[in-house]
């Protein structure tokens, strides 16, 4: 994870521009919600919002996801 990057892994690892910290874990069947608004990122697992936010250095956010298993699914919703 380099400058301008943020990510979350199923083991709860949160990547913040090359630094790692612990967050909520998730597993198969869980729903992970990412919210990006005005440069601030937050997330929830199964509608339980983490006590966590991360402020990017820009208000332009480009959210993406990568999936590991063939049967994983992603749905992008614009609120």
N, C-alpha and C positions, 0 to 999 in steps of 0.2 A: 504494500500500500504506500503510494507516494503522495506528494502534495496534491490536495484537492480530492482525495479519495476517502471514502468511508464504506465500511461493509460489516455484515454480521454473518456469523457461521452458526450451524445448528448446535454446536457445543457451547454457544453463548459468547464466543469471542467477538469482541467489537474492534474493528480496525479503524483507527483514526489517524490518517496520514502517516502511516508507518509505526504507530504506537498501538499496543493492544491492551484491552481491559476486559473485564467480565461483564456479561449481561444475561438476559433470559435465554434459556435453552429451548429448543423445539425439536420435534421428531415427526416422523411420517404421520400424516393426517392432521397435523396442527395447521392453523391459519396464521401466517405472519403478515402484519399490516405495516407498511412503511408510509410515513407522512413527511412530505417535504414542502415547507411553506416559508417564503421569505428567507431562504438560506438556512433554515433550521430543520434538522432531521429528528424525527422521533419514531418509535416503533412499538408494536404490541404483538403479543402471542395469544391467540384465542381470545381476543378482545380485552386482554389484561395489558394495559399500557405500562411500559417500563418507566421507572423513575429515572429517566435519562433523556437528554437532548444533546445534540451536537450542532454547533454553528459552523457552517462552511464559510469560506472567505468570499463567497459570491452569492447573490440571490438567485442565480440561474442554476437550477438543479436538474440533472439528467439521471433519473432512477433506472436501474437495470437489475437483472437477477440472472444467476446461473443455477441450473438444476442438475443434480447428480444422478438420479435414477430415472429410468425410462418412463415410469408412471407418475413422476412428479408433475405438478401443474402450476401454472401462474396465471393470474388474472389481473390486468391493469385497469384500474378504475379512476376516473378523473372526477373529483367531487366539486 
